[in-house]
Amino acid sequence: MTRELIQRMGNETAPVIIGSGILSSIAQHIRRANGGKNPLKILIVLDEAVATTWASVVEQSLKNDAATGAEISQVSILATEPNKSAHSWSKVMDAAVRADLDRQGMIIAVGGGIVTDIAGFCAATYLRGIAWVAVPTTLLGMVDAAIGGKTGMNLPLAEALGEIHWGKNLAGAFWPPSAVVADTQALTTLSPRNFRAGLAECLKHSMLVDASIEPLLASALAIYTSSEPVDQWKMIDLIARSAAVKLDIVAADPPEANQRMLLNLGHTFAHAIESQFSSELLHGEAVALGLVAAAAASAASGRMTASGAASVRDRVAALGFQVKLPQSATVETLEKAAGFDKKRVEGSLTLILPKTGGGADIVRKADPELLRVGLRAIGAVDSV
Ligand SMILES: NC(=O)c1ccc[n+]([C@@H]2O[C@H](COP(=O)([O-])OP(=O)(O)OC[C@H]3O[C@@H](n4cnc5c(N)ncnc54)[C@H](O)[C@@H]3O)[C@@H](O)[C@H]2O)c1
């Protein structure tokens, strides 16, 4: 049970293999990703949450494959946003040095988006760049974070009352993995909340390009929140369709000069929301709120009807997401947080605004009032 897509970034191509039960034969994918040769040294960067499950399957698979013969080391990361930090980067770098990884060595990242982002950034920066393979173990990782070659980590922006506010992904590199191996079996240990979070990115892909994805979301959620056995073909289909949207957009614009910005639909809002509510909301949950806010801003700009924006809100709610901020926040605070957003180019704001009937516009130098309208739609209040 396998589907294979191709990631194209400039002249570089890499297979994206989506299947069920494929981690037990990962050695063959690693060899292929390494130009047909076995890497001599491998550092597995793993998410603590999958240490005894999927990372262990990967390790055993490599050890059982006599042809691999690689020296295998491991380093684990507790996957939290504050941990997607220079501290974790340094921990992985230390492990790479201790494992004596050379330029022919390889990093294999096993985990959700936090781990694939930081492990990929380590691969990009260790010895000025070594090969890596992504083994995403969350839905969000399979359809988004592990796709498209962006790697990175958060940087602290400011400390208030002993609490650090993080600037999302402020350090990073475009450094695509040599292969992405997504095993839907890994999703069987994911919490329903984290599974749902991945559906927000699938919905984004549906709104942007492929409306056939959306009908698959409710049934995927029903399967994961009930005790029904998971239909692996349905899961593979959902992941493949959603990943394909991102792969096509990335292939057309790898450096995010233009069209790739579409993938930021909902994200300018989401990053501002996350900077205030990082402990209350998962990334995917912030993206879901961001989609509602972006739709409201679109309606205010005439790109979407008011009923179209209301329909986006209702569809987001139907997937079980909150459509209001978890606590009160002022428009001003969130707007300021959006000001730290990397998508604000030369002091002006770029918003991705969805259109009735599908697709979205990249609106450069957007009127900041549209940002405020979106924030009010999800419950932010004006300061008195
Ligand atoms: N590079 C990109 O293009 C890109 C795109 C989208 C998101 N991201 C980043 O991805 C991150 C979010 O990724 P995520 O949603 O995968 O979250 P995550 O990495 O935080 O994982 C979610 C939770 O699930 C746990 N987990 C992971 N796999 C599991 C499994 N199979 N079974 C049980 N528990 C498991 C993790 O330990 C964590 O607690 C954010 O930091 C975001 O910025 C990057």
The ligand as an ORCA input file, in Angstrom:
! r2SCAN-3c Opt
* xyz 0 1
  N       8.704     23.558      7.551
  C       7.482     23.812      7.161
  O       7.222     24.061      5.987
  C       6.378     23.792      8.179
  C       5.040     23.831      7.746
  C       4.042     23.733      8.690
  C       4.339     23.653     10.029
  N       5.650     23.646     10.415
  C       5.984     23.553     11.837
  O       5.536     22.295     12.329
  C       5.299     22.413     13.727
  C       4.001     21.740     14.080
  O       4.101     20.400     13.705
  P       3.124     19.281     14.280
  O       1.742     19.740     14.197
  O       3.520     18.029     13.633
  O       3.422     19.320     15.846
  P       4.496     18.662     16.813
  O       5.761     18.391     16.132
  O       4.482     19.533     18.004
  O       3.800     17.284     17.197
  C       2.585     17.309     17.904
  C       2.623     16.448     19.167
  O       2.487     15.091     18.793
  C       3.562     14.318     19.318
  N       3.748     13.250     18.329
  C       4.344     13.338     17.116
  N       4.136     12.211     16.433
  C       3.423     11.376     17.223
  C       2.881     10.076     17.063
  N       2.982      9.410     15.914
  N       2.236      9.515     18.104
  C       2.069     10.208     19.273
  N       2.515     11.460     19.475
  C       3.181     12.038     18.443
  C       4.671     15.293     19.513
  O       5.582     14.869     20.483
  C       3.904     16.536     19.947
  O       3.594     16.428     21.310
  C       5.305     23.896     14.057
  O       6.498     24.210     14.721
  C       5.270     24.553     12.681
  O       5.921     25.795     12.677
  C       6.661     23.716      9.518
*
